[in-house]
């Protein structure tokens, strides 16, 4: 029987929808960043993919906050991660969540200290400044580098799920998050 909340045997429906839905959205986000980085300027694909980067990033940030709250509410009910490997899992997941928060916060900080302002879905969130705030721009400059660090951790997360859990351990870890 599928429940909405998590339990010690598996993640609930809400956690699974959040996980796989956000995995798809993060894939699109990393594709937009990769295209922006790798393709030449004035490239139609680069512009099309980059065109949604800020809106999708903001949406993901809001979803990360929502997912974090849901995770905290379900923390005591979630499947356990025991032993030394369990500690590594906790550190890995904490690192993922930390970067999923820090990366957009740095960009929002850059917007707050910038001359362009920031709007989301047509709503003005941050007004444009007449002069830039240098320290905010400096911190905002770390957005991209830490975004790639997040992508690297995501690849590690996927690799551990497939290689370690599925191929080496042959355990049911993937089934806990699968439908």
N, C-alpha and C positions, 0 to 999 in steps of 0.2 A: 504494500500500500504506500503510495506517495503522499508525504506530508509536506506542508509548507515550510516548517521549521526543520533545522538540522537535528540529527540524533547521533548517538555514538557509532552507529553502523554505516551511516551515509549522510551526505549533505541533502537538505530539503530542496524542494522545487524552487523556492525563491533564490537560494544560494546558487543553484545550478544555472538558472536563467541568467542571474547576474554574471556568473563566471563566464559562461559561453558567449553571452551577448557582448560583454565587455571585451572578450578575446577577439571577437570579430571587429569591433570598433577600434581596438588598439591596432589590429592588423592594418586597417585602413589608415589609421593615423601614422603608423610607421612607414607605410607605402608613400604617403604624401611627403613625409620628411625625406625619405630616400630619393624620391623623384626631384625634390627641390635641391637636394645636395648633388645628385649625379647628372641630371639632365641640364643641357645648356639653357640659358635665358631665352625667352621668346619661343619656347617649345610648348606646343598646345597641350600635350599630356602633363607636363610639369605644371603649367598654369591651372589646368583642370583639377589636378590632385591637390595642389597647394591652396586652391580657392576655398576648400572646406576645412583646412587645418585648424584655424583659430576657433571656428564654431564647434567642430568636433572635439577639439581639445577642452574647451570649456564644458561641453556636455559630459565628456568623460570625467572631468574633475568633479562635477556635481554627482555623477553616478558613483565615483570612488568614495565620496563622502557618505552617500546613502548606503553603499555597500559596507563601508566601515562601521556605520551604526548597526546595520543588520548583523554583521559579524560579531560585534561586541555583545549584542543582545543574545546571540546564539552560542557564544564562546564556550560556556560550560556544557553545552549539548553536543558540540562538534566531535567528529571522530578523533580519537587520540593520536598523538605522534610521540611515541615513547623512545627511550634510549638515546644514544649519541646521535643517531641519524635523525631522530625526532627533534633534537635541539637544532640540528642543521636546517631542518625543514622550517622550524619556527623563525630562525634567523633569516632564512631566504625569503619567507613570506613577509616578515616585518620589513625587510629591505625593499621588496617590491612595493608594499603599501607606502612606505616612507617616500620613495621616489615618485610614486603615482600622485602624491600630494605636493612634494617639493617642486617638481618640474613645472606644473602649471602656476603654482604660487609665485615662482620666480618670474614667469612671463607676466603675470598680473601685476607684480611689483614694478616691472619695467614699464608697463602701460600706465600705472599710477604716477610714475615719475617722468613720463614722456609727453611729447607735444602733440601726439595723435589722439589720445583718449582711447576709450574702449567701449564698444557696444556689443550686445549679445542678443541675437534674434530681434533686432530692431530697437532694443531698449538701451539707452545710454547708461552704462554702468560706471564708467570713470570719465570724468571730463578731461579735455586736453589742457595741458599747462602751457604757459607762455614760454617758460624755459625748462629744460630738462634738469632732473635731479641726478647728478653724476653717480652717486653711490647706488641708486636704484637701477640705473642703466647698467652699471657694472655687474650687479647681482643678476639682473635679467639676462646678461650675456652668458650665464651658465646654463640657461634653459636648454639649449641645443646639446651641449656636452652631456649633461645629466640625462637628457632624453635618450641619447644613445646608450648610456649606462643602463637605463631602464630597459631598453630593447635587448641589450646583452643579457640582463637578468631574466627577461621573459624567455629568451632562447634557452637559457640554462634550465629554467622551470620546465619547459616543454621537453627538453632532452632528458631531464631526470625522470619525468613522468613516463616517457616512452622507454628509454634505455634502461634506467635503473629499476623502475617498478614493473614494467611490462615484460621486458626481455631478460633481465638478470634475476630479479626477485620473484617474478611471476606471481605477484600478489594482487589483491583486489583494490589497490589504491585508486586506479582509474575508474573502476566501477562505482566508487563512492561519489564521484563527481559526474559520472555519465548518466544519461537518462534512464 
